[in-house]
Each structure stands twice: as C-alpha cells, then as structure tokens.
C-alpha cells in the first residue's frame, strides 16, 4: 500500500533522473521496510497488562486524553500539567509505565535502546503510538511558557559547541549541501530541511536493522560529538526535540520512517 | 459585553504570544553559555572515556560560541598565535608512513564513549575530506585534499603546517569545524606524522 503511494509520488515528481542517488536509495529501502511489524508488536505490548498493578497502557494519556492515540504523536513534545513538564513520546510512555502500571522508573528504564536481535519495549511502543499520527499535521506545543522555555533551551543547545572535538549540532547540520561520507546532511534549523526529518521519526534504520526513536537519535549524535551521554528523557533532550520539531512543524506526519 | 470581554482579552493574550524564532540563530551571551553548561552537567552523565569534564568550555569554545564562529579578528589572531606557540612540534622529518596514515584517515573511531580507552583512534578524515581517489565515499564538510602534496610540495615548512593543522586546527582558523586531533589527545605524534605522509609523500595515493 505504502509502496504504491510512494511510486505514485515518484511518478508525480517527474523522471527518476531528478532524484539524487540518496533519494533513490531511501525510496528502495522504504519499500522493503518492516516498520509495520514493529507497530503490531507495539500494539500487543500496549494492550498487555504489566507491572505491579497488572494493567495495560491503554489508559495512557499522550496529550489527547486517556487512551487517545489518534494524532497524539504529531502533537508532541508538549507540556503535561500532571507532570508539570514538557515531554516527548518516549518520556510520556515511560511516565505511563510508572504512573499507570506502577513500575519503578529504574525497572522501566532498564532497556530503552534495543538491538537488532532484540528490540526494546520502548521502540515497539513508540512505533505503535507514532503510527496513529500518519497524515496528521505536526503541531508540537509552542504556547505554554514551559514549551517556549524548552524551545529556547533547545535552540541554544543546537548551536552550543563543546566536548573533546568542539562539535555542536551545526557541525554536521549547519551548512547546505554537505555530506559525511555518503550521507547527505539536513540543515536542521531550516524549516524546509527539518520538516521531512521530524515527520519520519521514529524510523527503521536499514544499516543496523533496528527501529530507532528520536531519543536514540539525539543520544547517538552526542556520542559521535564526543560528549558524555544525555540522560534519557532529560530536559535537555526534550528541549532539543521540541526545537527540532517546532522548526519542522506543519508537515504531515509520515512515519515511522525508513532510513539508510 | 461583560461576558465577552474576558474572552476577547484571553484571545488577545494567546495571539500576543510571539511566534517562535524558528530559523533564526540566537545571539548567545556568556550567561547563555553558562546556563547551557549547567544544563549539560545536570542532564548528562559520564560514560566510558567520555567524562563530564568535556562539557566545560575552554577559551576557544567560549569565544566561538559567543560570536557564532565569527569572532572579532584581533581577538581571534591573538588566541590563534597562543595556540600555535603551544603546539609541540617534533624535531626532524614530520613525514611518517602514508600506508598507516591511510588507515588512520579511514577510521572514524576514537574519543567516543563506545570506544575502548587506549585503543588506537582514527582521524575521521574521510568523513569530511576527499583524499585518496580510491575512496569515493568521502564527506564534503571540509575542503578536498586530493593532490595536497603534489600542489604544495613537501618542504619542512609544509610538513610543519600539515602537522600543526592536524594537531590543533584552531591555531590556524580559530573557529574551524575541524577537531583538534593532537590537542584533544585523540591522535598520537606518530599517527599525525603518518597523516602528514598521507598528505605530502609523493608516493601517497593522495598525490597520484
């Protein structure tokens, strides 16, 4: 179904010669993506009673009300009054594991990033949640004072050079038409570049056969920036996520995506 | 009317919230830098060789951050001169083994929390530069270095420039995007000599 839509989009876009090699590769990988399998596994986990209270996550409030999945991912990150902080999808799912299922934060956080042989519960769940926003316009929270503070912090973090190699996000994502090896680099403070990116995370990465979340993406950027490791769901990671998502807001969510 | 007014006022308040400065680079003050450093200290943890001291900014990082990589020329020159004087140039020939240099240039490992401390690091050179014509998967953040020695020769001055640039790129261009590979203790003296050979040795594929 999605392959058909993609082919139609390509046909509309004109001759294949107008596509870069990289875009062609992206299209080919998207056609063979196992993303829907992750969403199915995520649904089973969403409905599975777990934790000391032996309840499922079906009553989890992702911002649209308890149990409402439709369009929730596309409206994140946003401020949640019950936690008095801005949260992204992964952080909110973690919050629900603790608040609804009665699990300890330590237990629920034990394995947030999986591997090719054994994806994490968080990865499956994020894929499932995100899948319910396909076609929904990305509208992260930008009105609440804490959302505005998060955007401002994320923006500062984006340009902040530090660490053993003096890198900031802009070291890779600050100039047009640049590559690292063969990877084309989006300029993530430009709305036109940020839109297709934020609309396709979480994403299945063909190069390591794993479904990866935005929290992982930020974590792995900092690893390659030669920085210490960001805490999962920390204010810094959510601020950066909100900065990127607000920069790319307005696009129709088109994930979970498939990347190189 | 009475009922409508507060609503209208509320609507006005919402519409008064200025649009977010999307696509604009903020001007950062010294205070902003300290705020971000405090956030990094709170929200990050050390892992492997990536210790928390890495979030502390040095003089170069501060000046480049405050001026969006475009510091006043006078200040930049003074700091560059200080950095240049601090480069520990070895005596004698700075040309090592280009074959070893090619391996170092290919490797993107080193200084990450996922790298074993003590294990030989790479220079990540191909991530950003074109070098040997045999490697077509090169990045473009830095300039092409193809034919580097063929164009410039391998005089002692050129050896010194190549060695110094790799040891501390900021001594030549304060806010360069290139990491300070010697200064940050990522590469050893011998590894940098091998990279100098990759750039300058007439037998190196870079110069074919």
HADDOCK unambig.tbl for C-alpha pairs under 7 A between the chains (distance, minus, plus):
assign (segid A and resid 157 and name CA) (segid B and resid 36 and name CA) 6.66 0.50 0.50
assign (segid A and resid 160 and name CA) (segid B and resid 65 and name CA) 6.32 0.50 0.50
assign (segid A and resid 161 and name CA) (segid B and resid 61 and name CA) 6.27 0.50 0.50
assign (segid A and resid 161 and name CA) (segid B and resid 65 and name CA) 6.35 0.50 0.50
assign (segid A and resid 162 and name CA) (segid B and resid 55 and name CA) 5.91 0.50 0.50
assign (segid A and resid 162 and name CA) (segid B and resid 57 and name CA) 6.14 0.50 0.50
assign (segid A and resid 162 and name CA) (segid B and resid 61 and name CA) 6.50 0.50 0.50
assign (segid A and resid 163 and name CA) (segid B and resid 54 and name CA) 4.58 0.50 0.50
assign (segid A and resid 163 and name CA) (segid B and resid 55 and name CA) 5.55 0.50 0.50
assign (segid A and resid 164 and name CA) (segid B and resid 54 and name CA) 5.95 0.50 0.50
assign (segid A and resid 164 and name CA) (segid B and resid 184 and name CA) 5.94 0.50 0.50
assign (segid A and resid 165 and name CA) (segid B and resid 179 and name CA) 4.63 0.50 0.50
assign (segid A and resid 165 and name CA) (segid B and resid 180 and name CA) 6.46 0.50 0.50
assign (segid A and resid 166 and name CA) (segid B and resid 61 and name CA) 6.79 0.50 0.50
assign (segid A and resid 166 and name CA) (segid B and resid 179 and name CA) 6.25 0.50 0.50
assign (segid A and resid 171 and name CA) (segid B and resid 177 and name CA) 6.27 0.50 0.50
assign (segid A and resid 178 and name CA) (segid B and resid 140 and name CA) 5.38 0.50 0.50
assign (segid A and resid 178 and name CA) (segid B and resid 141 and name CA) 5.64 0.50 0.50
assign (segid A and resid 179 and name CA) (segid B and resid 139 and name CA) 4.80 0.50 0.50
assign (segid A and resid 179 and name CA) (segid B and resid 140 and name CA) 5.20 0.50 0.50
assign (segid A and resid 179 and name CA) (segid B and resid 141 and name CA) 6.42 0.50 0.50
assign (segid A and resid 180 and name CA) (segid B and resid 127 and name CA) 4.87 0.50 0.50
assign (segid A and resid 180 and name CA) (segid B and resid 128 and name CA) 5.74 0.50 0.50
assign (segid A and resid 180 and name CA) (segid B and resid 138 and name CA) 6.93 0.50 0.50
assign (segid A and resid 180 and name CA) (segid B and resid 139 and name CA) 4.17 0.50 0.50
assign (segid A and resid 180 and name CA) (segid B and resid 140 and name CA) 6.57 0.50 0.50
assign (segid A and resid 181 and name CA) (segid B and resid 126 and name CA) 6.55 0.50 0.50
assign (segid A and resid 181 and name CA) (segid B and resid 127 and name CA) 4.79 0.50 0.50
assign (segid A and resid 181 and name CA) (segid B and resid 128 and name CA) 6.76 0.50 0.50
assign (segid A and resid 181 and name CA) (segid B and resid 137 and name CA) 4.97 0.50 0.50
assign (segid A and resid 181 and name CA) (segid B and resid 138 and name CA) 4.25 0.50 0.50
assign (segid A and resid 181 and name CA) (segid B and resid 139 and name CA) 3.98 0.50 0.50
assign (segid A and resid 182 and name CA) (segid B and resid 137 and name CA) 5.37 0.50 0.50
assign (segid A and resid 182 and name CA) (segid B and resid 138 and name CA) 6.46 0.50 0.50
assign (segid A and resid 182 and name CA) (segid B and resid 139 and name CA) 6.38 0.50 0.50
assign (segid A and resid 189 and name CA) (segid B and resid 23 and name CA) 5.30 0.50 0.50
assign (segid A and resid 190 and name CA) (segid B and resid 23 and name CA) 5.33 0.50 0.50
assign (segid A and resid 191 and name CA) (segid B and resid 23 and name CA) 6.61 0.50 0.50
assign (segid A and resid 223 and name CA) (segid B and resid 112 and name CA) 5.80 0.50 0.50
assign (segid A and resid 223 and name CA) (segid B and resid 113 and name CA) 6.41 0.50 0.50
assign (segid A and resid 224 and name CA) (segid B and resid 112 and name CA) 6.27 0.50 0.50
assign (segid A and resid 226 and name CA) (segid B and resid 50 and name CA) 6.69 0.50 0.50
assign (segid A and resid 226 and name CA) (segid B and resid 111 and name CA) 5.89 0.50 0.50
assign (segid A and resid 226 and name CA) (segid B and resid 112 and name CA) 4.88 0.50 0.50
assign (segid A and resid 227 and name CA) (segid B and resid 50 and name CA) 5.97 0.50 0.50
assign (segid A and resid 227 and name CA) (segid B and resid 54 and name CA) 6.37 0.50 0.50
assign (segid A and resid 228 and name CA) (segid B and resid 44 and name CA) 6.18 0.50 0.50
assign (segid A and resid 228 and name CA) (segid B and resid 45 and name CA) 5.80 0.50 0.50
assign (segid A and resid 228 and name CA) (segid B and resid 46 and name CA) 4.98 0.50 0.50
assign (segid A and resid 228 and name CA) (segid B and resid 47 and name CA) 6.01 0.50 0.50
assign (segid A and resid 228 and name CA) (segid B and resid 50 and name CA) 4.82 0.50 0.50
assign (segid A and resid 228 and name CA) (segid B and resid 51 and name CA) 5.91 0.50 0.50
assign (segid A and resid 228 and name CA) (segid B and resid 52 and name CA) 6.01 0.50 0.50
assign (segid A and resid 229 and name CA) (segid B and resid 44 and name CA) 5.34 0.50 0.50
assign (segid A and resid 229 and name CA) (segid B and resid 45 and name CA) 5.41 0.50 0.50
assign (segid A and resid 229 and name CA) (segid B and resid 46 and name CA) 6.21 0.50 0.50
assign (segid A and resid 229 and name CA) (segid B and resid 47 and name CA) 6.26 0.50 0.50
assign (segid A and resid 230 and name CA) (segid B and resid 43 and name CA) 5.97 0.50 0.50
assign (segid A and resid 230 and name CA) (segid B and resid 44 and name CA) 4.14 0.50 0.50
assign (segid A and resid 230 and name CA) (segid B and resid 45 and name CA) 6.38 0.50 0.50
assign (segid A and resid 231 and name CA) (segid B and resid 43 and name CA) 5.61 0.50 0.50
assign (segid A and resid 231 and name CA) (segid B and resid 44 and name CA) 5.34 0.50 0.50
assign (segid A and resid 231 and name CA) (segid B and resid 45 and name CA) 6.80 0.50 0.50
assign (segid A and resid 234 and name CA) (segid B and resid 43 and name CA) 5.72 0.50 0.50
assign (segid A and resid 235 and name CA) (segid B and resid 43 and name CA) 6.92 0.50 0.50
assign (segid A and resid 236 and name CA) (segid B and resid 39 and name CA) 6.80 0.50 0.50
assign (segid A and resid 236 and name CA) (segid B and resid 43 and name CA) 6.31 0.50 0.50
assign (segid A and resid 247 and name CA) (segid B and resid 22 and name CA) 5.46 0.50 0.50
assign (segid A and resid 247 and name CA) (segid B and resid 23 and name CA) 6.86 0.50 0.50
